[in-house]
Amino acid sequence: MERGMSRKRVAIIVSSDAGYQGTREDKSGPEIRRIVEEKGYEVVSSVILPDEQDMLSAEMKRIADNNLAELILTTGGTGFSPRDCTPEATLAVTERIVPGIPEAMRAYSMQFTKRSMLSRSAAGIRKRTLIINLPGSPKAVRECLEYIITELDHGLEILTGEASNCAR
């Protein structure tokens, strides 16, 4: 962590019908945990939920409204499948959208696969919590999260009031 920032709390939400039912091992949630813990974040919760918009939105609201984490990272549910609804769940609860984060992830991922253009990931703010949708595969999680995580520190400092502006 840079510039003496206090340790930030992260909640991980995995959106996966098969993971929720226990018929497939989730590998993306543990990959998120590994990366954020290496960067000094504290994982305060990690849950696997089915691809159900109301359940996903309710968990995001619970975390943000109770100030349980400054950052919520979701994985899964960002594709074209009829069950994929994580961006809709995110946008339903956010007060302000943050389009630059998913735009940056898609742009960066384009150098590895043109299929990244098919990602519907979203990001937004609810109260003092930033919510970011990551892709569902461990490889894509690693590429995207490692690309954005260094800039998240500053964004979270601004969001939580630890920093007052974006001047460098």
Rosetta silent file (secondary structure, phi, psi, omega in degrees, C-alpha in Angstrom):
SEQUENCE: MERGMSRKRVAIIVSSDAGYQGTREDKSGPEIRRIVEEKGYEVVSSVILPDEQDMLSAEMKRIADNNLAELILTTGGTGFSPRDCTPEATLAVTERIVPGIPEAMRAYSMQFTKRSMLSRSAAGIRKRTLIINLPGSPKAVRECLEYIITELDHGLEILTGEASNCAR
SCORE:     score description
SCORE:     0.000 S_00000001
   1 L     0.000  145.879 -174.293    0.000    0.000    0.000 S_00000001
   2 L  -101.796  156.423  169.428    1.239    3.452   -0.829 S_00000001
   3 L    51.671   38.481  173.032    1.505    6.720    1.100 S_00000001
   4 L    63.743   23.317  179.291    0.499    5.428    4.530 S_00000001
   5 L   -64.327  140.770  176.729   -3.060    4.632    3.534 S_00000001
   6 L   -67.065  156.400 -177.466   -5.034    2.789    6.197 S_00000001
   7 L   -65.129  125.122 -178.201   -5.784   -0.847    5.465 S_00000001
   8 L   -92.335  146.310 -178.901   -8.834   -1.086    3.221 S_00000001
   9 E   -97.767  138.831 -178.312  -11.512   -3.734    3.580 S_00000001
  10 E  -125.185  136.355  170.864  -12.661   -5.821    0.617 S_00000001
  11 E  -112.625  135.617 -179.194  -15.758   -7.965    0.188 S_00000001
  12 E  -109.836  128.232  175.721  -15.755  -10.606   -2.555 S_00000001
  13 E  -122.464  119.134  176.717  -18.990  -11.687   -4.230 S_00000001
  14 E   -98.735  126.201  177.426  -18.904  -14.606   -6.647 S_00000001
  15 E  -103.889  106.217 -176.457  -21.885  -14.849   -8.992 S_00000001
  16 L  -161.189  115.707  175.353  -22.210  -18.467  -10.083 S_00000001
  17 H   -59.406  -48.322 -177.298  -25.175  -20.821  -10.159 S_00000001
  18 H   -65.742  -39.691  177.379  -22.876  -23.862  -10.326 S_00000001
  19 H   -64.972  -41.641  179.336  -20.618  -22.544   -7.564 S_00000001
  20 H   -63.628  -39.251 -179.667  -23.608  -21.780   -5.347 S_00000001
  21 H   -79.621   -8.630  179.177  -24.992  -25.287   -5.923 S_00000001
  22 L    79.527   15.681 -179.132  -21.587  -26.806   -5.191 S_00000001
  23 L   -94.161   -6.914  176.247  -21.298  -28.475   -8.594 S_00000001
  24 L  -144.953  134.638  178.427  -18.231  -26.442   -9.649 S_00000001
  25 L   -73.475  130.362  176.306  -15.277  -25.245   -7.610 S_00000001
  26 L   -80.059  127.151  177.434  -14.884  -21.482   -7.654 S_00000001
  27 L  -112.953  -15.607 -177.955  -11.350  -20.438   -8.565 S_00000001
  28 H   -77.110  -40.285  176.973  -11.932  -16.729   -9.261 S_00000001
  29 H   -57.581  -50.070  176.976  -12.858  -15.751   -5.693 S_00000001
  30 H   -61.444  -31.849  177.723   -9.626  -17.234   -4.284 S_00000001
  31 H   -67.407  -41.998  175.636   -7.659  -15.475   -7.054 S_00000001
  32 H   -59.716  -47.957 -179.637   -9.179  -12.128   -6.025 S_00000001
  33 H   -55.587  -47.159 -178.160   -8.336  -12.876   -2.376 S_00000001
  34 H   -58.523  -47.599 -176.096   -4.719  -13.702   -3.238 S_00000001
  35 H   -66.071  -48.455 -176.701   -4.200  -10.498   -5.217 S_00000001
  36 H   -68.324  -36.634  178.483   -5.834   -8.098   -2.761 S_00000001
  37 H   -66.982  -37.116  175.513   -4.146   -9.641    0.260 S_00000001
  38 H   -61.030  -29.803 -179.375   -0.759   -9.342   -1.485 S_00000001
  39 L   -90.751    4.585  174.144   -1.546   -5.616   -1.907 S_00000001
  40 L    92.625    8.112  177.139   -2.362   -5.201    1.785 S_00000001
  41 L   -81.910  154.950  176.253   -6.153   -5.226    1.670 S_00000001
  42 E  -104.643  121.966  177.254   -8.184   -7.086    4.296 S_00000001
  43 E   -83.724  114.981 -176.899  -10.812   -9.504    2.973 S_00000001
  44 E   -97.385  -18.727  175.044  -13.782   -9.133    5.335 S_00000001
  45 E  -160.634  152.868  176.022  -16.207  -11.416    3.511 S_00000001
  46 E  -148.713  123.097 -174.514  -16.374  -13.801    0.601 S_00000001
  47 E  -138.486  146.918  173.535  -19.622  -15.309   -0.599 S_00000001
  48 E  -108.920  123.772  179.899  -20.861  -17.338   -3.556 S_00000001
  49 E  -122.426  156.470  176.018  -24.359  -16.418   -4.723 S_00000001
  50 L   -72.207  166.605  177.090  -26.485  -17.664   -7.616 S_00000001
  51 L   -73.933   70.134 -179.933  -26.974  -15.522  -10.712 S_00000001
  52 L  -126.777  113.591 -174.244  -29.986  -13.801   -9.127 S_00000001
  53 H   -55.289  -45.283 -177.288  -30.085  -10.013   -9.442 S_00000001
  54 H   -62.785  -40.733  179.545  -32.064   -9.421   -6.250 S_00000001
  55 H   -67.732  -42.861  179.256  -29.717  -11.556   -4.140 S_00000001
  56 H   -63.696  -46.804  179.231  -26.605   -9.948   -5.608 S_00000001
  57 H   -61.170  -42.431 -178.996  -28.004   -6.426   -5.144 S_00000001
  58 H   -61.482  -40.670  179.844  -29.086   -7.184   -1.578 S_00000001
  59 H   -68.135  -41.568  177.026  -25.586   -8.368   -0.633 S_00000001
  60 H   -61.150  -45.328  179.057  -23.972   -5.278   -2.202 S_00000001
  61 H   -62.125  -44.044 -179.368  -26.425   -3.012   -0.359 S_00000001
  62 H   -57.944  -45.593 -178.426  -25.857   -4.827    2.940 S_00000001
  63 H   -66.899  -49.042 -176.734  -22.100   -4.376    2.705 S_00000001
  64 H   -69.240  -45.383 -174.850  -22.178   -0.735    1.583 S_00000001
  65 H   -68.607  -25.548  178.334  -25.039    0.446    3.805 S_00000001
  66 L   -99.245    9.511  178.136  -23.450   -1.079    6.914 S_00000001
  67 L    51.630   46.338 -178.415  -19.980    0.267    6.013 S_00000001
  68 L   -86.903  -21.956 -179.802  -18.503   -3.235    6.090 S_00000001
  69 L  -155.738  148.298  175.266  -16.025   -2.679    3.230 S_00000001
  70 L   -84.055  -19.572 -175.811  -14.657    0.165    1.140 S_00000001
  71 E  -137.753  129.670  171.435  -14.399   -2.098   -1.901 S_00000001
  72 E  -114.547  124.141  175.668  -16.657   -4.826   -3.249 S_00000001
  73 E  -112.766  122.093  176.761  -15.181   -6.993   -5.990 S_00000001
  74 E  -104.200  157.842  173.843  -17.541   -9.274   -7.852 S_00000001
  75 E  -140.401  136.326 -179.880  -16.605  -12.039  -10.245 S_00000001
  76 L    93.748  163.195  175.270  -18.826  -13.746  -12.774 S_00000001
  77 L    74.512   21.824 -176.442  -22.151  -12.897  -14.332 S_00000001
  78 L  -110.398    7.650 -176.419  -20.804  -10.283  -16.763 S_00000001
  79 L   -95.852 -153.668 -174.611  -21.270  -12.133  -20.043 S_00000001
  80 L   -99.492   -3.755 -179.850  -24.094  -12.683  -22.498 S_00000001
  81 L   -58.563  144.891  178.110  -25.763  -15.692  -20.866 S_00000001
  82 L   -56.884  -25.319  179.957  -29.433  -15.079  -20.053 S_00000001
  83 L   -85.299  -15.821 -177.591  -28.557  -15.698  -16.359 S_00000001
  84 L   -69.320  116.562 -175.065  -25.669  -13.165  -16.299 S_00000001
  85 L  -141.642   12.749 -176.704  -26.950  -10.212  -14.273 S_00000001
  86 H   -62.371  -42.917  177.597  -24.096   -8.886  -12.142 S_00000001
  87 H   -61.362  -38.725  178.896  -23.823   -5.519  -13.963 S_00000001
  88 H   -65.679  -40.516  177.545  -27.574   -5.002  -13.609 S_00000001
  89 H   -62.853  -40.133 -179.658  -27.393   -5.880   -9.896 S_00000001
  90 H   -67.130  -50.708 -177.070  -24.514   -3.425   -9.489 S_00000001
  91 H   -66.294  -25.778  178.488  -26.119   -0.566  -11.390 S_00000001
  92 H   -68.023  -24.838 -176.601  -29.389   -1.075   -9.491 S_00000001
  93 H  -109.589  -12.364 -177.635  -27.672   -0.209   -6.190 S_00000001
  94 L   -79.275  148.159  177.809  -25.028    2.326   -7.165 S_00000001
  95 L   -94.809  -27.815  178.425  -25.544    6.033   -6.630 S_00000001
  96 E  -141.238  132.239  178.342  -22.792    7.083   -9.039 S_00000001
  97 E   -85.353  155.134  178.360  -21.331    5.068  -11.907 S_00000001
  98 L  -128.438   78.497 -173.299  -17.587    4.806  -12.517 S_00000001
  99 L   -67.804  -24.050 -176.000  -17.327    3.884  -16.208 S_00000001
 100 H   -63.422  -32.084 -177.755  -13.563    4.356  -16.482 S_00000001
 101 H   -67.251  -54.526  178.007  -12.691    1.247  -14.480 S_00000001
 102 H   -66.218  -30.671  175.227  -14.483   -1.328  -16.670 S_00000001
 103 H   -61.466  -44.061 -179.992  -13.452    0.633  -19.776 S_00000001
 104 H   -65.020  -41.582  179.626   -9.808    0.359  -18.682 S_00000001
 105 H   -63.069  -44.027  179.447  -10.129   -3.353  -17.929 S_00000001
 106 H   -64.629  -43.860 -179.210  -11.680   -4.057  -21.330 S_00000001
 107 H   -61.670  -44.544  179.725   -9.080   -1.947  -23.166 S_00000001
 108 H   -64.560  -43.399 -177.105   -6.205   -3.671  -21.363 S_00000001
 109 H   -68.470  -21.240  179.647   -7.670   -7.142  -21.901 S_00000001
 110 L   -58.910  -26.956  179.352   -8.064   -6.539  -25.638 S_00000001
 111 L   -72.245  -15.678  179.155   -4.336   -7.206  -26.050 S_00000001
 112 L  -101.024  -39.142  179.081   -4.907  -10.772  -24.792 S_00000001
 113 L  -155.178  133.300  177.345   -8.279  -11.575  -26.336 S_00000001
 114 H   -67.462  -16.920  178.607  -10.703   -9.690  -28.521 S_00000001
 115 H   -65.500  -13.548  177.541  -13.474  -11.414  -26.585 S_00000001
 116 H   -61.733  -21.994  177.155  -12.938   -8.889  -23.796 S_00000001
 117 H   -65.998  -14.659 -179.665  -15.160   -6.567  -25.836 S_00000001
 118 H   -88.507   -4.368  178.798  -18.005   -8.875  -24.848 S_00000001
 119 L   -71.840  133.688  178.454  -17.596   -8.109  -21.139 S_00000001
 120 L  -104.769   18.194 -177.937  -20.483   -6.147  -19.664 S_00000001
 121 L   -48.165  144.935  177.337  -18.638   -5.316  -16.419 S_00000001
 122 L  -130.417  167.641  174.175  -19.781   -2.230  -14.548 S_00000001
 123 E  -149.410  148.109  179.094  -18.481   -0.202  -11.608 S_00000001
 124 E  -166.596  175.428 -177.571  -20.088    2.285   -9.291 S_00000001
 125 E  -117.805  133.819  169.253  -20.211    3.863   -5.862 S_00000001
 126 E  -126.175  119.640 -175.605  -22.770    3.323   -3.123 S_00000001
 127 L    55.354 -116.429  179.161  -22.229    5.526   -0.076 S_00000001
 128 L  -113.967   34.051 -179.971  -18.486    5.123    0.634 S_00000001
 129 E  -125.018  129.495  175.488  -18.090    1.764   -1.096 S_00000001
 130 E   -94.074  130.090  179.775  -16.721    1.180   -4.589 S_00000001
 131 E  -115.150  126.332 -178.927  -18.217   -1.820   -6.415 S_00000001
 132 E  -129.625  130.122  175.037  -16.346   -3.334   -9.374 S_00000001
 133 E   -90.415  122.048  173.747  -17.415   -6.263  -11.555 S_00000001
 134 E  -101.890  159.815  177.105  -14.542   -8.497  -12.611 S_00000001
 135 L   -63.771  175.378 -175.676  -14.792  -11.257  -15.238 S_00000001
 136 L   -91.589  -19.196 -177.596  -15.530  -14.832  -14.212 S_00000001
 137 L   -89.958  144.934  179.118  -12.346  -16.673  -15.189 S_00000001
 138 H   -57.595  -38.679  179.372   -9.312  -16.726  -12.865 S_00000001
 139 H   -62.676  -46.803 -179.891   -7.024  -15.695  -15.756 S_00000001
 140 H   -68.251  -37.045  175.048   -9.197  -12.677  -16.634 S_00000001
 141 H   -57.789  -49.198 -178.061   -9.567  -11.770  -12.943 S_00000001
 142 H   -59.691  -49.727 -179.128   -5.780  -11.772  -12.591 S_00000001
 143 H   -59.263  -49.520 -174.627   -5.222   -9.666  -15.720 S_00000001
 144 H   -71.090  -48.132 -175.854   -7.888   -7.097  -14.882 S_00000001
 145 H   -67.494  -41.344  178.121   -7.390   -6.789  -11.131 S_00000001
 146 H   -64.921  -28.764  178.969   -3.602   -6.590  -11.306 S_00000001
 147 H   -72.423  -40.294 -174.109   -3.995   -3.858  -13.939 S_00000001
 148 H   -94.708  -18.329 -166.214   -6.371   -1.641  -11.929 S_00000001
 149 H   -63.435  -33.667 -178.597   -5.446   -2.303   -8.305 S_00000001
 150 H   -65.796  -32.675  179.058   -2.639    0.247   -7.992 S_00000001
 151 H   -81.209  -20.038  179.224   -4.967    3.079   -8.991 S_00000001
 152 H   -63.813  -33.547  179.434   -7.735    1.870   -6.697 S_00000001
 153 H   -51.865  -50.874 -177.424   -5.721    2.967   -3.653 S_00000001
 154 H   -66.599  -43.457  178.280   -6.037    6.620   -4.620 S_00000001
 155 H   -58.550  -41.292  178.927   -9.683    6.341   -5.620 S_00000001
 156 H   -69.881  -34.009  175.233  -10.524    4.760   -2.268 S_00000001
 157 H   -61.808  -43.043  177.833   -8.570    7.458   -0.419 S_00000001
 158 H   -65.355  -46.729 -176.835  -10.700   10.114   -2.141 S_00000001
 159 H   -60.667  -39.796 -176.104  -13.921    8.160   -1.566 S_00000001
 160 H   -91.404   -2.385  178.316  -13.256    7.659    2.156 S_00000001
 161 L    87.597    5.407  178.664  -11.945   11.182    2.756 S_00000001
 162 L   -74.334  -23.825  175.614   -8.331   10.179    3.408 S_00000001
 163 L  -128.961  150.644 -173.792   -7.240   12.344    0.459 S_00000001
 164 L  -106.252  -12.936  177.558   -8.904   15.537   -0.647 S_00000001
 165 L  -157.030  176.571 -176.504   -8.056   15.820   -4.344 S_00000001
 166 L   -98.647    7.321 -179.731   -6.501   14.086   -7.328 S_00000001
 167 L   -66.967  138.832  178.751   -3.486   16.397   -7.731 S_00000001
 168 L   -97.999    0.000    0.000   -0.200   14.511   -7.805 S_00000001
